Amino acid sequence: MTTRPIPADAATRPPTLLWTSDRQAALLFPAPGYVLLAGTKPFMTAAVPEGIDTARARFTRYARRQATRHPELLTVAATYAPTHPAWSHPAEVPPDTATAHHLHLLGEFTHGTLPAPAFAHAWWQTRRTAESNGERIRGPLEELFDRVFLLLEDYEVDPELAEPTDLTATELRAAVSEAYRNSLVDL
């Protein structure tokens, strides 16, 4: 796909519909203040890597900021509201979600009942499931999960592939436990 900027003097005024030459995506400019994007799953994954719900939540915040200039945006935001809530505390997380499984994995790992390689594999698989489900987290819970993500980036499951700067299983458990303990104050 190629993109080209629209010249400042172009007569792109609402309503306008633009699409890619391969018909993988379309952009609808229905009114001043916003556009709607649609496309195939691969296109949308590339265009909105944070996920549709996160983009919708971001648009809702934008609509609130622009309400005096474009009051109709609040109606659009309500029409395209996120389908999943964003959880910031473990108590908000429904038990049948991948996010709940992440919390369970953290508990098992920090209590020493789950070995580091199993924790790492399960964490990544659960992360893919959470993303696929459109689950969203924010605030203290997001900070904790981001910290665990970064720690796992510094850990190599296969000891033969580990570099001297990689965390050992013991160091990973200590760092994740500390992050979990510190986040409990905020959670």
QUISULGI-V637728 format. One record per backbone hydrogen bond with DSSP energy under -1.0 kcal/mol. CO is the residue of the C=O (numbers start at 1). NH is the residue of the N-H. If there is no record, write none. Layout:
BEGIN
[[CO;NH] [CO;NH]]
END
This chain:
BEGIN
[[7;10] [11;13] [16;29] [18;27] [20;23] [24;40] [25;20] [26;38] [27;18] [28;36] [29;16] [31;34] [36;28] [38;26] [40;44] [41;45] [42;46] [43;47] [44;48] [48;51] [51;55] [52;56] [53;57] [54;58] [55;59] [56;60] [57;61] [58;62] [59;63] [60;64] [61;65] [62;66] [66;70] [70;73] [71;74] [72;76] [73;77] [74;78] [75;79] [76;80] [87;138] [89;92] [90;93] [94;97] [97;101] [98;102] [99;103] [100;104] [101;105] [102;106] [103;107] [104;108] [105;109] [106;110] [107;111] [108;113] [109;112] [115;119] [116;120] [117;121] [118;122] [119;123] [120;124] [121;125] [122;126] [123;127] [124;128] [125;129] [126;130] [127;131] [128;132] [129;133] [130;135] [136;87] [138;142] [139;143] [140;144] [141;145] [142;146] [143;147] [144;148] [145;149] [146;150] [147;151] [148;152] [149;153] [152;155] [154;167] [158;161] [163;166] [168;172] [169;173] [170;174] [171;175] [172;176] [173;177] [174;178] [175;179] [176;180] [177;181] [178;182] [179;183] [180;184] [183;187]]
END
